[in-house]
């Protein structure tokens, strides 16, 4: 075992101090057993021994790191409020209150954070609104993990340790829009005796839902119906 302690005799009163020789890490080794010998100065020295048990106490020196810096999730448009879309997770090597993790969604200028809630314990993200893909196709929120006590890391000034990650939420399309013609009525004239198959007019319609095939022309299919 590396030498993590050393002993310093105090000649004035015959005592000795046990000092730390290098940094200790609670997450690596939580206790040490030291055997100390004392010996007098004589032609035939006599010695005795004692055992010192050193328990290392935990401090809040570890950051609650997210398992990933970015997450991606999907939610169908029109899904009910409270629909679960994703779950983020962070890990903290500290114990007890030092390692207790709370999750929050950070506010942003875009306003995307207003559309979601997060469970502070589990990290589960749920919706606060029903979405329309044709209005907005994706949302980006920033989530934060925070441990439960003041940090012992330099520069934290009594604040807890934190980490952040981004969650991109895509709104998936459902077939909720009817194809609409550019105008409700078309008028066209045709001369008599035109050949069969003569093109009278070309009409177009538009559907705001997502295209499901490779060819753009397959978005709408038109039929003639008797009046």
PyMOL commands that set and color helices and strands:
alter all, ss='L'
color gray80, all
select helices_A, chain A and resi 96-99+112-115+216-219
alter helices_A, ss='H'
color red, helices_A
select strands_A, chain A and resi 5-10+15-20+31-39+47-55+65-66+70-76+84-87+90-91+102-106+116-118+124-127+138-146+162-172+180-181+205-206
alter strands_A, ss='S'
color yellow, strands_A
deselect
rebuild
show_as cartoon
